[in-house]
Amino acid sequence: MKTYFYFAMLAIIMAAVVSAIFLKAYQHTTRRQYRMQLEDYADSISRRFQEFITNEDYASCLSYLEILSEIGNYEIWSIANPYASEPMNRAMATIEFLDVSQEDYTNLIYSAFLGKERFLTSYSEIHGCTMMSVGVPVIGNNGEISGALLINISMETQDKAIASGKKMILYSVFAALLVSVLVAFLFAGRLSKPVLMMRDTAHMLARGAYDEKTGIKRRDEIGELARTIDSLADKLAKNEEVRNNLEQMRMDFFANVSHELRTPITVIRAYTETLVDGVVTDGEKVRQYYERMLLECKRMERLVGDLLLLSKMQNPDFMVEKEPVNLMEIFAELKRSAGAIAAEKNINIRLVHGRDIYMVEGDYDRLRQMFLVIFDNAVKFSPENSTVHVVFSELYGAQEPRVCVSIRDEGIGISKEELPNIFEKFYKSKLRQNAKGTGLGLAIAKQIAQKHGSDIKVRSEVGKGTEFVFEFAMLKCENNTDW
């Protein structure tokens, strides 16, 4: 309602100002036109008087004035100029100059004797109404001003016409004001309704109802504001979804950490209580208990270390220290270190490459850790007497040359249902080979790859093995123009 009130007040003020200006202008213009008509009329009579003087037709002059007075409702005075060398003939004068007692009329006649036309509009007590008067000179035969004409006309009719015109203007303004108020009401409703809808939507958004929309479809500033609010609602909904996901991830994270720590802590506590209570006294049994406790401590240490590393890698501000690294050196070291593990299952590591140097920019230790996770999984899930294939290839195209590293095993593979989840924290398959894992290895490997401007692509088929693929931008070799 305030919007409508403001619009209505604005319309009323504008109507009052416009009507006042228009009435004033109408009155001024009407009187100005009336005065101009009177001036033309006076000039015409003055020229006619000059003809009477030239023709010395003095008798017809007074008859002419009487006729004019009757027809035009004018009061016309003719006065001889006593200061002229040849004043107008007395037969043409209707009054003597000395008979004019009113100062205003005297000034008009004096001005006419000086060759000037002047107007006067004032209330006349003699006539009892507002009169308009004009004084014009009359030129004699010798070119001298021989007299003057003083023409008076009542403004009563003119005032009535002006009053009637003012009434019409006021009626028109009043009608326009009513229309303006109605339009203001409609416009205010058109403006305030969407504003109220946006207000209600904002209140709903503040309460957490992020699916709420304004429902306004307009192609103007209000529509643009409504679309902005709807866009904000969508973003809030997405942020809420992300927040819920993060909250769920946080809860899952703590649940998984608790679960992973509960087992070794429970085992250590059980063995410790057994030893403290003296239930086991056999030396060999006691040694086995201590070994198991040490194994569980190492497992917890590895879990905490992986968590700290993953947390560090997931920090957007964390940057790995990069330097030129030869991938062949990393895989030569991995082949030696993983060879012992692979030999236990008689697994062959087959390395295929086109050159001995593949230079990339990266952190040697982090890259080694990433490839070791993949190697460890490849050996862990491969059957005995199989082969792990490591293939280097070069990619050339519109972008800078890249090196592609493929690590493929001949193991049991990963099902389509499990494949999207393998990089999640604490995700472990239910296979016995994965019983001792922390479920963080692939998550850490993915973070390391991303920190090096790469990613990990996975292709797998149950019963036929799994392939992990990496791509890195190659650097030029030293003292060599080739890549």
ChimeraX attribute file (.defattr): number of C-alpha atoms within 10 A of each C-alpha:
attribute: neighborCount
match mode: 1-to-1
recipient: residues
	/A:1	10
	/A:2	9
	/A:3	15
	/A:4	20
	/A:5	14
	/A:6	13
	/A:7	19
	/A:8	21
	/A:9	14
	/A:10	15
	/A:11	20
	/A:12	19
	/A:13	13
	/A:14	13
	/A:15	18
	/A:16	16
	/A:17	12
	/A:18	13
	/A:19	18
	/A:20	14
	/A:21	11
	/A:22	16
	/A:23	19
	/A:24	13
	/A:25	12
	/A:26	16
	/A:27	16
	/A:28	13
	/A:29	12
	/A:30	17
	/A:31	18
	/A:32	12
	/A:33	11
	/A:34	15
	/A:35	18
	/A:36	12
	/A:37	12
	/A:38	19
	/A:39	20
	/A:40	12
	/A:41	12
	/A:42	21
	/A:43	18
	/A:44	12
	/A:45	20
	/A:46	20
	/A:47	14
	/A:48	15
	/A:49	27
	/A:50	20
	/A:51	16
	/A:52	17
	/A:53	20
	/A:54	14
	/A:55	10
	/A:56	14
	/A:57	13
	/A:58	18
	/A:59	11
	/A:60	12
	/A:61	19
	/A:62	15
	/A:63	12
	/A:64	13
	/A:65	20
	/A:66	13
	/A:67	12
	/A:68	15
	/A:69	16
	/A:70	10
	/A:71	9
	/A:72	9
	/A:73	12
	/A:74	17
	/A:75	16
	/A:76	20
	/A:77	17
	/A:78	28
	/A:79	28
	/A:80	25
	/A:81	26
	/A:82	15
	/A:83	11
	/A:84	14
	/A:85	11
	/A:86	16
	/A:87	18
	/A:88	26
	/A:89	16
	/A:90	13
	/A:91	13
	/A:92	24
	/A:93	20
	/A:94	15
	/A:95	13
	/A:96	14
	/A:97	18
	/A:98	9
	/A:99	9
	/A:100	13
	/A:101	9
	/A:102	8
	/A:103	9
	/A:104	14
	/A:105	18
	/A:106	17
	/A:107	14
	/A:108	23
	/A:109	28
	/A:110	19
	/A:111	17
	/A:112	23
	/A:113	27
	/A:114	14
	/A:115	18
	/A:116	13
	/A:117	19
	/A:118	17
	/A:119	18
	/A:120	16
	/A:121	17
	/A:122	12
	/A:123	14
	/A:124	12
	/A:125	9
	/A:126	6
	/A:127	9
	/A:128	10
	/A:129	14
	/A:130	17
	/A:131	17
	/A:132	20
	/A:133	25
	/A:134	23
	/A:135	30
	/A:136	28
	/A:137	28
	/A:138	29
	/A:139	23
	/A:140	21
	/A:141	14
	/A:142	10
	/A:143	9
	/A:144	17
	/A:145	23
	/A:146	25
	/A:147	31
	/A:148	30
	/A:149	26
	/A:150	22
	/A:151	22
	/A:152	22
	/A:153	20
	/A:154	20
	/A:155	20
	/A:156	13
	/A:157	10
	/A:158	15
	/A:159	16
	/A:160	11
	/A:161	14
	/A:162	19
	/A:163	14
	/A:164	12
	/A:165	16
	/A:166	18
	/A:167	13
	/A:168	12
	/A:169	17
	/A:170	18
	/A:171	12
	/A:172	13
	/A:173	19
	/A:174	16
	/A:175	12
	/A:176	15
	/A:177	20
	/A:178	15
	/A:179	13
	/A:180	20
	/A:181	21
	/A:182	14
	/A:183	16
	/A:184	22
	/A:185	18
	/A:186	13
	/A:187	16
	/A:188	20
	/A:189	15
	/A:190	11
	/A:191	14
	/A:192	16
	/A:193	12
	/A:194	19
	/A:195	17
	/A:196	12
	/A:197	16
	/A:198	21
	/A:199	14
	/A:200	15
	/A:201	23
	/A:202	21
	/A:203	13
	/A:204	16
	/A:205	19
	/A:206	10
	/A:207	9
	/A:208	14
	/A:209	15
	/A:210	21
	/A:211	13
	/A:212	18
	/A:213	22
	/A:214	20
	/A:215	14
	/A:216	17
	/A:217	12
	/A:218	13
	/A:219	8
	/A:220	9
	/A:221	9
	/A:222	16
	/A:223	16
	/A:224	14
	/A:225	15
	/A:226	23
	/A:227	18
	/A:228	12
	/A:229	20
	/A:230	22
	/A:231	13
	/A:232	16
	/A:233	23
	/A:234	16
	/A:235	13
	/A:236	18
	/A:237	18
	/A:238	13
	/A:239	13
	/A:240	14
	/A:241	12
	/A:242	12
	/A:243	13
	/A:244	12
	/A:245	12
	/A:246	13
	/A:247	12
	/A:248	12
	/A:249	14
	/A:250	12
	/A:251	12
	/A:252	14
	/A:253	15
	/A:254	12
	/A:255	13
	/A:256	17
	/A:257	17
	/A:258	11
	/A:259	12
	/A:260	18
	/A:261	17
	/A:262	13
	/A:263	13
	/A:264	19
	/A:265	15
	/A:266	12
	/A:267	15
	/A:268	20
	/A:269	13
	/A:270	14
	/A:271	20
	/A:272	15
	/A:273	12
	/A:274	15
	/A:275	16
	/A:276	10
	/A:277	10
	/A:278	11
	/A:279	11
	/A:280	14
	/A:281	11
	/A:282	9
	/A:283	9
	/A:284	10
	/A:285	12
	/A:286	17
	/A:287	11
	/A:288	12
	/A:289	20
	/A:290	16
	/A:291	12
	/A:292	16
	/A:293	20
	/A:294	13
	/A:295	14
	/A:296	19
	/A:297	16
	/A:298	13
	/A:299	18
	/A:300	19
	/A:301	12
	/A:302	14
	/A:303	19
	/A:304	15
	/A:305	12
	/A:306	18
	/A:307	18
	/A:308	11
	/A:309	14
	/A:310	20
	/A:311	13
	/A:312	15
	/A:313	21
	/A:314	15
	/A:315	10
	/A:316	8
	/A:317	8
	/A:318	11
	/A:319	11
	/A:320	14
	/A:321	11
	/A:322	14
	/A:323	12
	/A:324	16
	/A:325	19
	/A:326	19
	/A:327	21
	/A:328	17
	/A:329	16
	/A:330	17
	/A:331	18
	/A:332	12
	/A:333	12
	/A:334	16
	/A:335	19
	/A:336	10
	/A:337	12
	/A:338	17
	/A:339	16
	/A:340	12
	/A:341	15
	/A:342	24
	/A:343	14
	/A:344	11
	/A:345	15
	/A:346	16
	/A:347	22
	/A:348	17
	/A:349	20
	/A:350	14
	/A:351	16
	/A:352	13
	/A:353	15
	/A:354	10
	/A:355	9
	/A:356	10
	/A:357	15
	/A:358	26
	/A:359	23
	/A:360	22
	/A:361	18
	/A:362	22
	/A:363	18
	/A:364	20
	/A:365	9
	/A:366	19
	/A:367	17
	/A:368	17
	/A:369	18
	/A:370	20
	/A:371	21
	/A:372	20
	/A:373	16
	/A:374	19
	/A:375	23
	/A:376	14
	/A:377	19
	/A:378	27
	/A:379	27
	/A:380	16
	/A:381	20
	/A:382	23
	/A:383	17
	/A:384	16
	/A:385	13
	/A:386	17
	/A:387	20
	/A:388	23
	/A:389	17
	/A:390	20
	/A:391	16
	/A:392	20
	/A:393	15
	/A:394	17
	/A:395	14
	/A:396	9
	/A:397	7
	/A:398	5
	/A:399	8
	/A:400	11
	/A:401	16
	/A:402	21
	/A:403	21
	/A:404	17
	/A:405	20
	/A:406	20
	/A:407	22
	/A:408	23
	/A:409	28
	/A:410	23
	/A:411	24
	/A:412	17
	/A:413	20
	/A:414	21
	/A:415	12
	/A:416	12
	/A:417	8
	/A:418	11
	/A:419	14
	/A:420	11
	/A:421	13
	/A:422	19
	/A:423	19
	/A:424	16
	/A:425	21
	/A:426	22
	/A:427	18
	/A:428	18
	/A:429	15
	/A:430	8
	/A:431	8
	/A:432	8
	/A:433	12
	/A:434	14
	/A:435	11
	/A:436	9
	/A:437	17
	/A:438	21
	/A:439	22
	/A:440	21
	/A:441	25
	/A:442	20
	/A:443	21
	/A:444	26
	/A:445	25
	/A:446	20
	/A:447	22
	/A:448	25
	/A:449	20
	/A:450	14
	/A:451	20
	/A:452	22
	/A:453	12
	/A:454	15
	/A:455	17
	/A:456	17
	/A:457	12
	/A:458	17
	/A:459	14
	/A:460	19
	/A:461	16
	/A:462	12
	/A:463	12
	/A:464	14
	/A:465	20
	/A:466	23
	/A:467	21
	/A:468	19
	/A:469	17
	/A:470	18
	/A:471	21
	/A:472	23
	/A:473	19
	/A:474	21
	/A:475	19
	/A:476	15
	/A:477	15
	/A:478	9
	/A:479	6
	/A:480	7
	/A:481	7
	/A:482	8
	/A:483	15
